[in-house]
Amino acid sequence: MRDSVPHVYDRFDTATLELPPDLRLTYIHDRADSLADIGEVRALPIAHEHPFLLTETTGFGHSRVLSADLTLDTVLAALESESLTELRG
């Protein structure tokens, strides 16, 4: 996909964006995604030093990954962690 639509990667390439140093990055990607190579996401921790979590699903592809229970669990855990961080000050 990077070769066919490079601007998509440019907009979301966290390795090239100026991000707050304490930003925690959470990615959810399906191993069977035929539109976006999971290798691109797996390489992100090498490109920058932000805290990083990659949740990999299996069998959902590019669009159905949003319906995976693991996706919901990951999102809720990230929100809960962020909320607790804000409460602790």
mmCIF file as gemmi writes it, N, C-alpha and C atoms, coordinates in Angstrom:
data_model
loop_
_atom_site.group_PDB
_atom_site.id
_atom_site.type_symbol
_atom_site.label_atom_id
_atom_site.label_alt_id
_atom_site.label_comp_id
_atom_site.label_asym_id
_atom_site.label_entity_id
_atom_site.label_seq_id
_atom_site.pdbx_PDB_ins_code
_atom_site.Cartn_x
_atom_site.Cartn_y
_atom_site.Cartn_z
_atom_site.occupancy
_atom_site.B_iso_or_equiv
_atom_site.pdbx_formal_charge
_atom_site.auth_seq_id
_atom_site.auth_asym_id
_atom_site.pdbx_PDB_model_num
ATOM 1 N N . MET Axp A 1 ? 0.823 -1.195 0 1 0 ? 1 A 1
ATOM 2 C CA . MET Axp A 1 ? 0 0 0 1 0 ? 1 A 1
ATOM 3 C C . MET Axp A 1 ? 0.867 1.259 0 1 0 ? 1 A 1
ATOM 4 N N . ARG Axp A 2 ? 2.019 1.202 0.634 1 0 ? 2 A 1
ATOM 5 C CA . ARG Axp A 2 ? 2.885 2.379 0.699 1 0 ? 2 A 1
ATOM 6 C C . ARG Axp A 2 ? 3.219 2.885 -0.703 1 0 ? 2 A 1
ATOM 7 N N . ASP Axp A 3 ? 3.446 1.971 -1.649 1 0 ? 3 A 1
ATOM 8 C CA . ASP Axp A 3 ? 3.79 2.382 -3.004 1 0 ? 3 A 1
ATOM 9 C C . ASP Axp A 3 ? 2.596 2.939 -3.763 1 0 ? 3 A 1
ATOM 10 N N . SER Axp A 4 ? 1.409 2.391 -3.525 1 0 ? 4 A 1
ATOM 11 C CA . SER Axp A 4 ? 0.244 2.824 -4.287 1 0 ? 4 A 1
ATOM 12 C C . SER Axp A 4 ? -0.395 4.094 -3.733 1 0 ? 4 A 1
ATOM 13 N N . VAL Axp A 5 ? -0.325 4.306 -2.428 1 0 ? 5 A 1
ATOM 14 C CA . VAL Axp A 5 ? -0.923 5.492 -1.814 1 0 ? 5 A 1
ATOM 15 C C . VAL Axp A 5 ? 0.038 6.034 -0.742 1 0 ? 5 A 1
ATOM 16 N N . PRO Axp A 6 ? 1.168 6.602 -1.159 1 0 ? 6 A 1
ATOM 17 C CA . PRO Axp A 6 ? 2.169 7.01 -0.164 1 0 ? 6 A 1
ATOM 18 C C . PRO Axp A 6 ? 1.699 8.093 0.8 1 0 ? 6 A 1
ATOM 19 N N . HIS Axp A 7 ? 0.799 8.98 0.37 1 0 ? 7 A 1
ATOM 20 C CA . HIS Axp A 7 ? 0.353 10.055 1.258 1 0 ? 7 A 1
ATOM 21 C C . HIS Axp A 7 ? -0.375 9.538 2.495 1 0 ? 7 A 1
ATOM 22 N N . VAL Axp A 8 ? -0.972 8.366 2.414 1 0 ? 8 A 1
ATOM 23 C CA . VAL Axp A 8 ? -1.651 7.793 3.572 1 0 ? 8 A 1
ATOM 24 C C . VAL Axp A 8 ? -0.627 7.511 4.663 1 0 ? 8 A 1
ATOM 25 N N . TYR Axp A 9 ? 0.484 6.916 4.294 1 0 ? 9 A 1
ATOM 26 C CA . TYR Axp A 9 ? 1.526 6.624 5.274 1 0 ? 9 A 1
ATOM 27 C C . TYR Axp A 9 ? 2.163 7.907 5.792 1 0 ? 9 A 1
ATOM 28 N N . ASP Axp A 10 ? 2.335 8.885 4.945 1 0 ? 10 A 1
ATOM 29 C CA . ASP Axp A 10 ? 2.936 10.149 5.379 1 0 ? 10 A 1
ATOM 30 C C . ASP Axp A 10 ? 2.115 10.809 6.479 1 0 ? 10 A 1
ATOM 31 N N . ARG Axp A 11 ? 0.796 10.742 6.373 1 0 ? 11 A 1
ATOM 32 C CA . ARG Axp A 11 ? -0.07 11.379 7.37 1 0 ? 11 A 1
ATOM 33 C C . ARG Axp A 11 ? -0.046 10.689 8.715 1 0 ? 11 A 1
ATOM 34 N N . PHE Axp A 12 ? 0.206 9.391 8.709 1 0 ? 12 A 1
ATOM 35 C CA . PHE Axp A 12 ? 0.124 8.622 9.946 1 0 ? 12 A 1
ATOM 36 C C . PHE Axp A 12 ? 1.467 8.052 10.393 1 0 ? 12 A 1
ATOM 37 N N . ASP Axp A 13 ? 2.541 8.472 9.769 1 0 ? 13 A 1
ATOM 38 C CA . ASP Axp A 13 ? 3.866 7.957 10.106 1 0 ? 13 A 1
ATOM 39 C C . ASP Axp A 13 ? 4.364 8.628 11.378 1 0 ? 13 A 1
ATOM 40 N N . THR Axp A 14 ? 4.176 7.975 12.501 1 0 ? 14 A 1
ATOM 41 C CA . THR Axp A 14 ? 4.53 8.569 13.788 1 0 ? 14 A 1
ATOM 42 C C . THR Axp A 14 ? 6.037 8.769 13.937 1 0 ? 14 A 1
ATOM 43 N N . ALA Axp A 15 ? 6.811 8.101 13.115 1 0 ? 15 A 1
ATOM 44 C CA . ALA Axp A 15 ? 8.26 8.276 13.18 1 0 ? 15 A 1
ATOM 45 C C . ALA Axp A 15 ? 8.682 9.643 12.636 1 0 ? 15 A 1
ATOM 46 N N . THR Axp A 16 ? 7.845 10.256 11.819 1 0 ? 16 A 1
ATOM 47 C CA . THR Axp A 16 ? 8.206 11.547 11.223 1 0 ? 16 A 1
ATOM 48 C C . THR Axp A 16 ? 7.427 12.711 11.822 1 0 ? 16 A 1
ATOM 49 N N . LEU Axp A 17 ? 6.428 12.43 12.628 1 0 ? 17 A 1
ATOM 50 C CA . LEU Axp A 17 ? 5.625 13.487 13.234 1 0 ? 17 A 1
ATOM 51 C C . LEU Axp A 17 ? 6.258 13.958 14.538 1 0 ? 17 A 1
ATOM 52 N N . GLU Axp A 18 ? 6.062 15.217 14.853 1 0 ? 18 A 1
ATOM 53 C CA . GLU Axp A 18 ? 6.518 15.73 16.143 1 0 ? 18 A 1
ATOM 54 C C . GLU Axp A 18 ? 5.425 15.444 17.178 1 0 ? 18 A 1
ATOM 55 N N . LEU Axp A 19 ? 5.699 14.489 18.041 1 0 ? 19 A 1
ATOM 56 C CA . LEU Axp A 19 ? 4.722 14.057 19.026 1 0 ? 19 A 1
ATOM 57 C C . LEU Axp A 19 ? 5.238 14.351 20.426 1 0 ? 19 A 1
ATOM 58 N N . PRO Axp A 20 ? 4.337 14.575 21.384 1 0 ? 20 A 1
ATOM 59 C CA . PRO Axp A 20 ? 4.774 14.781 22.765 1 0 ? 20 A 1
ATOM 60 C C . PRO Axp A 20 ? 5.572 13.558 23.24 1 0 ? 20 A 1
ATOM 61 N N . PRO Axp A 21 ? 6.641 13.771 23.972 1 0 ? 21 A 1
ATOM 62 C CA . PRO Axp A 21 ? 7.501 12.656 24.368 1 0 ? 21 A 1
ATOM 63 C C . PRO Axp A 21 ? 6.825 11.624 25.269 1 0 ? 21 A 1
ATOM 64 N N . ASP Axp A 22 ? 5.783 12.023 25.986 1 0 ? 22 A 1
ATOM 65 C CA . ASP Axp A 22 ? 5.113 11.079 26.885 1 0 ? 22 A 1
ATOM 66 C C . ASP Axp A 22 ? 3.891 10.408 26.243 1 0 ? 22 A 1
ATOM 67 N N . LEU Axp A 23 ? 3.69 10.622 24.954 1 0 ? 23 A 1
ATOM 68 C CA . LEU Axp A 23 ? 2.552 10.037 24.262 1 0 ? 23 A 1
ATOM 69 C C . LEU Axp A 23 ? 2.713 8.521 24.161 1 0 ? 23 A 1
ATOM 70 N N . ARG Axp A 24 ? 1.683 7.8 24.578 1 0 ? 24 A 1
ATOM 71 C CA . ARG Axp A 24 ? 1.674 6.339 24.454 1 0 ? 24 A 1
ATOM 72 C C . ARG Axp A 24 ? 0.933 5.98 23.175 1 0 ? 24 A 1
ATOM 73 N N . LEU Axp A 25 ? 1.56 5.184 22.337 1 0 ? 25 A 1
ATOM 74 C CA . LEU Axp A 25 ? 0.965 4.799 21.062 1 0 ? 25 A 1
ATOM 75 C C . LEU Axp A 25 ? 0.395 3.391 21.158 1 0 ? 25 A 1
ATOM 76 N N . THR Axp A 26 ? -0.842 3.233 20.705 1 0 ? 26 A 1
ATOM 77 C CA . THR Axp A 26 ? -1.49 1.934 20.68 1 0 ? 26 A 1
ATOM 78 C C . THR Axp A 26 ? -1.969 1.662 19.265 1 0 ? 26 A 1
ATOM 79 N N . TYR Axp A 27 ? -1.55 0.549 18.719 1 0 ? 27 A 1
ATOM 80 C CA . TYR Axp A 27 ? -1.956 0.143 17.37 1 0 ? 27 A 1
ATOM 81 C C . TYR Axp A 27 ? -2.66 -1.192 17.454 1 0 ? 27 A 1
ATOM 82 N N . ILE Axp A 28 ? -3.678 -1.349 16.627 1 0 ? 28 A 1
ATOM 83 C CA . ILE Axp A 28 ? -4.389 -2.614 16.5 1 0 ? 28 A 1
ATOM 84 C C . ILE Axp A 28 ? -4.375 -2.951 15.023 1 0 ? 28 A 1
ATOM 85 N N . HIS Axp A 29 ? -3.848 -4.119 14.689 1 0 ? 29 A 1
ATOM 86 C CA . HIS Axp A 29 ? -3.687 -4.47 13.279 1 0 ? 29 A 1
ATOM 87 C C . HIS Axp A 29 ? -3.926 -5.964 13.118 1 0 ? 29 A 1
ATOM 88 N N . ASP Axp A 30 ? -4.568 -6.33 12.031 1 0 ? 30 A 1
ATOM 89 C CA . ASP Axp A 30 ? -4.831 -7.737 11.771 1 0 ? 30 A 1
ATOM 90 C C . ASP Axp A 30 ? -3.732 -8.338 10.907 1 0 ? 30 A 1
ATOM 91 N N . ARG Axp A 31 ? -3.317 -9.531 11.252 1 0 ? 31 A 1
ATOM 92 C CA . ARG Axp A 31 ? -2.263 -10.212 10.495 1 0 ? 31 A 1
ATOM 93 C C . ARG Axp A 31 ? -2.693 -10.5 9.061 1 0 ? 31 A 1
ATOM 94 N N . ALA Axp A 32 ? -3.995 -10.613 8.813 1 0 ? 32 A 1
ATOM 95 C CA . ALA Axp A 32 ? -4.502 -10.929 7.48 1 0 ? 32 A 1
ATOM 96 C C . ALA Axp A 32 ? -4.909 -9.685 6.696 1 0 ? 32 A 1
ATOM 97 N N . ASP Axp A 33 ? -4.477 -8.515 7.126 1 0 ? 33 A 1
ATOM 98 C CA . ASP Axp A 33 ? -4.814 -7.267 6.428 1 0 ? 33 A 1
ATOM 99 C C . ASP Axp A 33 ? -4.145 -7.258 5.062 1 0 ? 33 A 1
ATOM 100 N N . SER Axp A 34 ? -4.952 -7.264 4.011 1 0 ? 34 A 1
ATOM 101 C CA . SER Axp A 34 ? -4.403 -7.292 2.65 1 0 ? 34 A 1
ATOM 102 C C . SER Axp A 34 ? -4.148 -5.891 2.095 1 0 ? 34 A 1
ATOM 103 N N . LEU Axp A 35 ? -4.583 -4.861 2.81 1 0 ? 35 A 1
ATOM 104 C CA . LEU Axp A 35 ? -4.395 -3.491 2.332 1 0 ? 35 A 1
ATOM 105 C C . LEU Axp A 35 ? -3.217 -2.781 2.97 1 0 ? 35 A 1
ATOM 106 N N . ALA Axp A 36 ? -2.915 -3.1 4.201 1 0 ? 36 A 1
ATOM 107 C CA . ALA Axp A 36 ? -1.82 -2.445 4.914 1 0 ? 36 A 1
ATOM 108 C C . ALA Axp A 36 ? -0.931 -3.511 5.54 1 0 ? 36 A 1
ATOM 109 N N . ASP Axp A 37 ? 0.337 -3.457 5.233 1 0 ? 37 A 1
ATOM 110 C CA . ASP Axp A 37 ? 1.296 -4.453 5.687 1 0 ? 37 A 1
ATOM 111 C C . ASP Axp A 37 ? 1.551 -4.318 7.19 1 0 ? 37 A 1
ATOM 112 N N . ILE Axp A 38 ? 1.336 -5.388 7.922 1 0 ? 38 A 1
ATOM 113 C CA . ILE Axp A 38 ? 1.552 -5.36 9.369 1 0 ? 38 A 1
ATOM 114 C C . ILE Axp A 38 ? 3.028 -5.113 9.7 1 0 ? 38 A 1
ATOM 115 N N . GLY Axp A 39 ? 3.898 -5.417 8.777 1 0 ? 39 A 1
ATOM 116 C CA . GLY Axp A 39 ? 5.32 -5.158 8.984 1 0 ? 39 A 1
ATOM 117 C C . GLY Axp A 39 ? 5.618 -3.681 9.185 1 0 ? 39 A 1
ATOM 118 N N . GLU Axp A 40 ? 4.817 -2.822 8.572 1 0 ? 40 A 1
ATOM 119 C CA . GLU Axp A 40 ? 4.981 -1.375 8.759 1 0 ? 40 A 1
ATOM 120 C C . GLU Axp A 40 ? 4.756 -0.997 10.217 1 0 ? 40 A 1
ATOM 121 N N . VAL Axp A 41 ? 3.743 -1.583 10.834 1 0 ? 41 A 1
ATOM 122 C CA . VAL Axp A 41 ? 3.435 -1.277 12.229 1 0 ? 41 A 1
ATOM 123 C C . VAL Axp A 41 ? 4.459 -1.932 13.153 1 0 ? 41 A 1
ATOM 124 N N . ARG Axp A 42 ? 4.86 -3.141 12.83 1 0 ? 42 A 1
ATOM 125 C CA . ARG Axp A 42 ? 5.848 -3.823 13.666 1 0 ? 42 A 1
ATOM 126 C C . ARG Axp A 42 ? 7.182 -3.072 13.699 1 0 ? 42 A 1
ATOM 127 N N . ALA Axp A 43 ? 7.474 -2.315 12.661 1 0 ? 43 A 1
ATOM 128 C CA . ALA Axp A 43 ? 8.741 -1.578 12.594 1 0 ? 43 A 1
ATOM 129 C C . ALA Axp A 43 ? 8.705 -0.252 13.349 1 0 ? 43 A 1
ATOM 130 N N . LEU Axp A 44 ? 7.55 0.206 13.75 1 0 ? 44 A 1
ATOM 131 C CA . LEU Axp A 44 ? 7.437 1.518 14.392 1 0 ? 44 A 1
ATOM 132 C C . LEU Axp A 44 ? 8.247 1.677 15.677 1 0 ? 44 A 1
ATOM 133 N N . PRO Axp A 45 ? 8.295 0.696 16.573 1 0 ? 45 A 1
ATOM 134 C CA . PRO Axp A 45 ? 9.074 0.912 17.798 1 0 ? 45 A 1
ATOM 135 C C . PRO Axp A 45 ? 10.557 1.167 17.52 1 0 ? 45 A 1
ATOM 136 N N . ILE Axp A 46 ? 11.06 0.67 16.431 1 0 ? 46 A 1
ATOM 137 C CA . ILE Axp A 46 ? 12.45 0.878 16.061 1 0 ? 46 A 1
ATOM 138 C C . ILE Axp A 46 ? 12.668 2.327 15.632 1 0 ? 46 A 1
ATOM 139 N N . ALA Axp A 47 ? 11.633 2.949 15.069 1 0 ? 47 A 1
ATOM 140 C CA . ALA Axp A 47 ? 11.758 4.281 14.494 1 0 ? 47 A 1
ATOM 141 C C . ALA Axp A 47 ? 11.652 5.413 15.512 1 0 ? 47 A 1
ATOM 142 N N . HIS Axp A 48 ? 11.112 5.154 16.689 1 0 ? 48 A 1
ATOM 143 C CA . HIS Axp A 48 ? 10.98 6.22 17.691 1 0 ? 48 A 1
ATOM 144 C C . HIS Axp A 48 ? 10.977 5.629 19.094 1 0 ? 48 A 1
ATOM 145 N N . GLU Axp A 49 ? 10.994 6.499 20.065 1 0 ? 49 A 1
ATOM 146 C CA . GLU Axp A 49 ? 11.156 6.031 21.443 1 0 ? 49 A 1
ATOM 147 C C . GLU Axp A 49 ? 9.894 6.16 22.289 1 0 ? 49 A 1
ATOM 148 N N . HIS Axp A 50 ? 8.746 6.348 21.686 1 0 ? 50 A 1
ATOM 149 C CA . HIS Axp A 50 ? 7.505 6.461 22.451 1 0 ? 50 A 1
ATOM 150 C C . HIS Axp A 50 ? 7.099 5.099 23 1 0 ? 50 A 1
ATOM 151 N N . PRO Axp A 51 ? 6.45 5.094 24.168 1 0 ? 51 A 1
ATOM 152 C CA . PRO Axp A 51 ? 5.86 3.831 24.638 1 0 ? 51 A 1
ATOM 153 C C . PRO Axp A 51 ? 4.916 3.306 23.564 1 0 ? 51 A 1
ATOM 154 N N . PHE Axp A 52 ? 4.936 2.021 23.321 1 0 ? 52 A 1
ATOM 155 C CA . PHE Axp A 52 ? 4.284 1.455 22.149 1 0 ? 52 A 1
ATOM 156 C C . PHE Axp A 52 ? 3.614 0.134 22.495 1 0 ? 52 A 1
ATOM 157 N N . LEU Axp A 53 ? 2.374 -0.022 22.049 1 0 ? 53 A 1
ATOM 158 C CA . LEU Axp A 53 ? 1.669 -1.288 22.207 1 0 ? 53 A 1
ATOM 159 C C . LEU Axp A 53 ? 1.077 -1.666 20.858 1 0 ? 53 A 1
ATOM 160 N N . LEU Axp A 54 ? 1.364 -2.867 20.408 1 0 ? 54 A 1
ATOM 161 C CA . LEU Axp A 54 ? 0.76 -3.39 19.191 1 0 ? 54 A 1
ATOM 162 C C . LEU Axp A 54 ? -0.074 -4.603 19.57 1 0 ? 54 A 1
ATOM 163 N N . THR Axp A 55 ? -1.351 -4.536 19.283 1 0 ? 55 A 1
ATOM 164 C CA . THR Axp A 55 ? -2.247 -5.668 19.453 1 0 ? 55 A 1
ATOM 165 C C . THR Axp A 55 ? -2.498 -6.248 18.074 1 0 ? 55 A 1
ATOM 166 N N . GLU Axp A 56 ? -2.188 -7.52 17.906 1 0 ? 56 A 1
ATOM 167 C CA . GLU Axp A 56 ? -2.394 -8.178 16.617 1 0 ? 56 A 1
ATOM 168 C C . GLU Axp A 56 ? -3.597 -9.107 16.703 1 0 ? 56 A 1
ATOM 169 N N . THR Axp A 57 ? -4.51 -8.932 15.756 1 0 ? 57 A 1
ATOM 170 C CA . THR Axp A 57 ? -5.66 -9.826 15.664 1 0 ? 57 A 1
ATOM 171 C C . THR Axp A 57 ? -5.422 -10.781 14.496 1 0 ? 57 A 1
ATOM 172 N N . THR Axp A 58 ? -6.244 -11.806 14.421 1 0 ? 58 A 1
ATOM 173 C CA . THR Axp A 58 ? -6.111 -12.787 13.345 1 0 ? 58 A 1
ATOM 174 C C . THR Axp A 58 ? -7.474 -13.084 12.737 1 0 ? 58 A 1
ATOM 175 N N . GLY Axp A 59 ? -7.539 -13.011 11.413 1 0 ? 59 A 1
ATOM 176 C CA . GLY Axp A 59 ? -8.739 -13.42 10.697 1 0 ? 59 A 1
ATOM 177 C C . GLY Axp A 59 ? -9.786 -12.343 10.466 1 0 ? 59 A 1
ATOM 178 N N . PHE Axp A 60 ? -9.472 -11.099 10.769 1 0 ? 60 A 1
ATOM 179 C CA . PHE Axp A 60 ? -10.452 -10.032 10.597 1 0 ? 60 A 1
ATOM 180 C C . PHE Axp A 60 ? -10.182 -9.159 9.377 1 0 ? 60 A 1
ATOM 181 N N . GLY Axp A 61 ? -8.981 -9.186 8.869 1 0 ? 61 A 1
ATOM 182 C CA . GLY Axp A 61 ? -8.663 -8.38 7.696 1 0 ? 61 A 1
ATOM 183 C C . GLY Axp A 61 ? -8.574 -6.9 8.027 1 0 ? 61 A 1
ATOM 184 N N . HIS Axp A 62 ? -8.716 -6.074 6.993 1 0 ? 62 A 1
ATOM 185 C CA . HIS Axp A 62 ? -8.521 -4.632 7.141 1 0 ? 62 A 1
ATOM 186 C C . HIS Axp A 62 ? -9.694 -3.935 7.82 1 0 ? 62 A 1
ATOM 187 N N . SER Axp A 63 ? -10.897 -4.279 7.458 1 0 ? 63 A 1
ATOM 188 C CA . SER Axp A 63 ? -12.069 -3.549 7.957 1 0 ? 63 A 1
ATOM 189 C C . SER Axp A 63 ? -12.724 -4.194 9.168 1 0 ? 63 A 1
ATOM 190 N N . ARG Axp A 64 ? -12.757 -5.495 9.212 1 0 ? 64 A 1
ATOM 191 C CA . ARG Axp A 64 ? -13.463 -6.176 10.29 1 0 ? 64 A 1
ATOM 192 C C . ARG Axp A 64 ? -12.691 -6.195 11.603 1 0 ? 64 A 1
ATOM 193 N N . VAL Axp A 65 ? -11.452 -5.709 11.608 1 0 ? 65 A 1
ATOM 194 C CA . VAL Axp A 65 ? -10.646 -5.687 12.828 1 0 ? 65 A 1
ATOM 195 C C . VAL Axp A 65 ? -11.359 -4.904 13.929 1 0 ? 65 A 1
ATOM 196 N N . LEU Axp A 66 ? -12.182 -3.953 13.537 1 0 ? 66 A 1
ATOM 197 C CA . LEU Axp A 66 ? -12.929 -3.164 14.532 1 0 ? 66 A 1
ATOM 198 C C . LEU Axp A 66 ? -13.96 -3.994 15.288 1 0 ? 66 A 1
ATOM 199 N N . SER Axp A 67 ? -14.353 -5.125 14.721 1 0 ? 67 A 1
ATOM 200 C CA . SER Axp A 67 ? -15.356 -5.963 15.381 1 0 ? 67 A 1
ATOM 201 C C . SER Axp A 67 ? -14.733 -7.02 16.298 1 0 ? 67 A 1
ATOM 202 N N . ALA Axp A 68 ? -13.429 -7.086 16.361 1 0 ? 68 A 1
ATOM 203 C CA . ALA Axp A 68 ? -12.758 -8.091 17.189 1 0 ? 68 A 1
ATOM 204 C C . ALA Axp A 68 ? -12.875 -7.74 18.671 1 0 ? 68 A 1
ATOM 205 N N . ASP Axp A 69 ? -13.165 -8.741 19.495 1 0 ? 69 A 1
ATOM 206 C CA . ASP Axp A 69 ? -13.223 -8.518 20.941 1 0 ? 69 A 1
ATOM 207 C C . ASP Axp A 69 ? -11.901 -7.963 21.464 1 0 ? 69 A 1
ATOM 208 N N . LEU Axp A 70 ? -10.798 -8.437 20.91 1 0 ? 70 A 1
ATOM 209 C CA . LEU Axp A 70 ? -9.482 -7.978 21.338 1 0 ? 70 A 1
ATOM 210 C C . LEU Axp A 70 ? -9.291 -6.486 21.053 1 0 ? 70 A 1
ATOM 211 N N . THR Axp A 71 ? -9.899 -5.994 19.979 1 0 ? 71 A 1
ATOM 212 C CA . THR Axp A 71 ? -9.836 -4.561 19.677 1 0 ? 71 A 1
ATOM 213 C C . THR Axp A 71 ? -10.529 -3.764 20.776 1 0 ? 71 A 1
ATOM 214 N N . LEU Axp A 72 ? -11.726 -4.174 21.144 1 0 ? 72 A 1
ATOM 215 C CA . LEU Axp A 72 ? -12.466 -3.483 22.197 1 0 ? 72 A 1
ATOM 216 C C . LEU Axp A 72 ? -11.702 -3.546 23.519 1 0 ? 72 A 1
ATOM 217 N N . ASP Axp A 73 ? -11.166 -4.713 23.85 1 0 ? 73 A 1
ATOM 218 C CA . ASP Axp A 73 ? -10.394 -4.853 25.082 1 0 ? 73 A 1
ATOM 219 C C . ASP Axp A 73 ? -9.199 -3.909 25.096 1 0 ? 73 A 1
ATOM 220 N N . THR Axp A 74 ? -8.502 -3.793 23.966 1 0 ? 74 A 1
ATOM 221 C CA . THR Axp A 74 ? -7.321 -2.935 23.868 1 0 ? 74 A 1
ATOM 222 C C . THR Axp A 74 ? -7.694 -1.47 24.017 1 0 ? 74 A 1
ATOM 223 N N . VAL Axp A 75 ? -8.759 -1.061 23.348 1 0 ? 75 A 1
ATOM 224 C CA . VAL Axp A 75 ? -9.205 0.335 23.421 1 0 ? 75 A 1
ATOM 225 C C . VAL Axp A 75 ? -9.644 0.68 24.844 1 0 ? 75 A 1
ATOM 226 N N . LEU Axp A 76 ? -10.427 -0.185 25.462 1 0 ? 76 A 1
ATOM 227 C CA . LEU Axp A 76 ? -10.884 0.08 26.825 1 0 ? 76 A 1
ATOM 228 C C . LEU Axp A 76 ? -9.713 0.144 27.804 1 0 ? 76 A 1
ATOM 229 N N . ALA Axp A 77 ? -8.732 -0.723 27.637 1 0 ? 77 A 1
ATOM 230 C CA . ALA Axp A 77 ? -7.559 -0.702 28.512 1 0 ? 77 A 1
ATOM 231 C C . ALA Axp A 77 ? -6.771 0.595 28.331 1 0 ? 77 A 1
ATOM 232 N N . ALA Axp A 78 ? -6.642 1.066 27.097 1 0 ? 78 A 1
ATOM 233 C CA . ALA Axp A 78 ? -5.921 2.32 26.835 1 0 ? 78 A 1
ATOM 234 C C . ALA Axp A 78 ? -6.674 3.497 27.446 1 0 ? 78 A 1
ATOM 235 N N . LEU Axp A 79 ? -7.985 3.51 27.319 1 0 ? 79 A 1
ATOM 236 C CA . LEU Axp A 79 ? -8.78 4.592 27.902 1 0 ? 79 A 1
ATOM 237 C C . LEU Axp A 79 ? -8.729 4.559 29.424 1 0 ? 79 A 1
ATOM 238 N N . GLU Axp A 80 ? -8.801 3.37 29.987 1 0 ? 80 A 1
ATOM 239 C CA . GLU Axp A 80 ? -8.73 3.252 31.437 1 0 ? 80 A 1
ATOM 240 C C . GLU Axp A 80 ? -7.369 3.722 31.946 1 0 ? 80 A 1
ATOM 241 N N . SER Axp A 81 ? -6.328 3.364 31.274 1 0 ? 81 A 1
ATOM 242 C CA . SER Axp A 81 ? -4.983 3.767 31.663 1 0 ? 81 A 1
ATOM 243 C C . SER Axp A 81 ? -4.832 5.279 31.568 1 0 ? 81 A 1
ATOM 244 N N . GLU Axp A 82 ? -5.347 5.867 30.517 1 0 ? 82 A 1
ATOM 245 C CA . GLU Axp A 82 ? -5.26 7.316 30.333 1 0 ? 82 A 1
ATOM 246 C C . GLU Axp A 82 ? -6.061 8.036 31.414 1 0 ? 82 A 1
ATOM 247 N N . SER Axp A 83 ? -7.243 7.538 31.723 1 0 ? 83 A 1
ATOM 248 C CA . SER Axp A 83 ? -8.073 8.157 32.738 1 0 ? 83 A 1
ATOM 249 C C . SER Axp A 83 ? -7.405 8.115 34.111 1 0 ? 83 A 1
ATOM 250 N N . LEU Axp A 84 ? -6.786 6.976 34.418 1 0 ? 84 A 1
ATOM 251 C CA . LEU Axp A 84 ? -6.096 6.852 35.701 1 0 ? 84 A 1
ATOM 252 C C . LEU Axp A 84 ? -4.887 7.773 35.761 1 0 ? 84 A 1
ATOM 253 N N . THR Axp A 85 ? -4.203 7.936 34.647 1 0 ? 85 A 1
ATOM 254 C CA . THR Axp A 85 ? -3.056 8.838 34.606 1 0 ? 85 A 1
ATOM 255 C C . THR Axp A 85 ? -3.491 10.26 34.874 1 0 ? 85 A 1
ATOM 256 N N . GLU Axp A 86 ? -4.605 10.682 34.286 1 0 ? 86 A 1
ATOM 257 C CA . GLU Axp A 86 ? -5.104 12.034 34.492 1 0 ? 86 A 1
ATOM 258 C C . GLU Axp A 86 ? -5.526 12.246 35.95 1 0 ? 86 A 1
ATOM 259 N N . LEU Axp A 87 ? -6.136 11.222 36.567 1 0 ? 87 A 1
ATOM 260 C CA . LEU Axp A 87 ? -6.568 11.345 37.957 1 0 ? 87 A 1
ATOM 261 C C . LEU Axp A 87 ? -5.378 11.454 38.902 1 0 ? 87 A 1
ATOM 262 N N . ARG Axp A 88 ? -4.305 10.761 38.575 1 0 ? 88 A 1
ATOM 263 C CA . ARG Axp A 88 ? -3.116 10.801 39.441 1 0 ? 88 A 1
ATOM 264 C C . ARG Axp A 88 ? -2.372 12.111 39.321 1 0 ? 88 A 1
ATOM 265 N N . GLY Axp A 89 ? -2.634 12.852 38.252 1 0 ? 89 A 1
ATOM 266 C CA . GLY Axp A 89 ? -2.025 14.165 38.067 1 0 ? 89 A 1
ATOM 267 C C . GLY Axp A 89 ? -0.676 14.064 37.55 1 0 ? 89 A 1
